Amino acid sequence: MKTMTRVLTGLALVGALGASAAWADQPGADWKVNKDQAETVLKGAGYTQITKIEADDGHWEGEGIKADGKQYEFHVDPHSGNITKDELDN
């Protein structure tokens, strides 16, 4: 009986985590900078290719390649359009 309870508890936790992750990855209703605008900002900052961009933890987040051919990680503030993270992806 204990094993069945543990299995069901584990499944419930996995389901809850999956549901909250999907909810967190939506652009906020008050975001002034949409995905296309964020990409434009990034290209203006030297990104030649955006390989991934998504809403996550209250900002646009992703990866891209700059003119030096290296992969970088970035964050873009959805209210100001400022790049708040721009570093090599190790």
C-alpha positions in Angstrom: 0.0 0.0 0.0 2.8 2.4 0.8 4.4 1.8 -2.6 1.2 2.7 -4.4 0.8 5.8 -2.3 4.4 6.9 -3.2 3.8 6.2 -6.9 0.6 8.2 -6.9 2.2 11.1 -4.9 5.1 11.1 -7.4 2.8 11.2 -10.4 0.8 14.1 -8.8 4.0 16.1 -8.2 5.2 15.5 -11.8 1.8 16.7 -13.1 1.8 19.8 -11.0 5.4 20.7 -12.0 4.5 20.3 -15.6 1.4 22.4 -15.4 3.3 25.2 -13.6 6.1 25.2 -16.1 3.7 25.6 -19.0 1.9 28.4 -17.2 5.2 30.3 -16.5 6.3 30.3 -20.1 3.7 32.7 -21.4 4.4 36.4 -22.2 2.8 38.7 -19.7 -0.2 40.7 -20.7 1.7 43.9 -19.7 4.8 43.1 -21.9 5.5 46.0 -24.2 8.2 44.1 -26.2 7.0 41.2 -28.3 9.1 38.3 -29.6 9.8 40.0 -33.0 10.8 43.3 -31.3 13.2 41.4 -29.0 14.8 39.7 -32.0 15.3 43.1 -33.7 17.0 44.4 -30.5 19.3 41.4 -30.5 20.2 41.7 -34.1 21.1 45.4 -33.5 23.4 44.1 -30.7 25.3 41.9 -33.1 23.4 38.6 -33.2 23.4 37.2 -36.7 21.2 34.3 -35.9 18.6 33.7 -33.1 18.5 29.9 -32.5 16.0 30.0 -29.6 13.8 32.6 -27.9 11.0 32.1 -25.5 9.2 33.7 -22.6 10.6 32.5 -19.3 10.7 33.8 -15.7 9.4 37.2 -16.7 11.7 38.0 -19.6 12.6 36.9 -23.2 15.3 34.3 -22.9 17.2 32.4 -25.5 20.4 31.6 -27.5 21.9 32.9 -30.6 25.1 33.3 -32.6 27.0 36.5 -33.0 29.3 37.6 -35.8 32.3 35.8 -34.1 30.5 32.5 -34.8 30.1 31.7 -31.1 26.9 30.8 -29.2 25.6 33.2 -26.6 22.8 33.2 -24.1 20.6 36.3 -23.7 17.7 37.8 -21.7 15.7 40.7 -23.0 13.5 42.8 -20.6 10.0 42.7 -21.9 9.1 46.2 -20.7 12.2 48.2 -21.8 13.6 46.1 -24.6 17.1 46.2 -22.9 19.3 43.2 -23.0 19.9 42.2 -19.4 22.1 39.1 -20.1 24.5 38.6 -22.9 27.2 36.0 -22.3 28.9 33.1 -24.0 27.0 29.8 -23.7 29.5 27.3 -22.3 
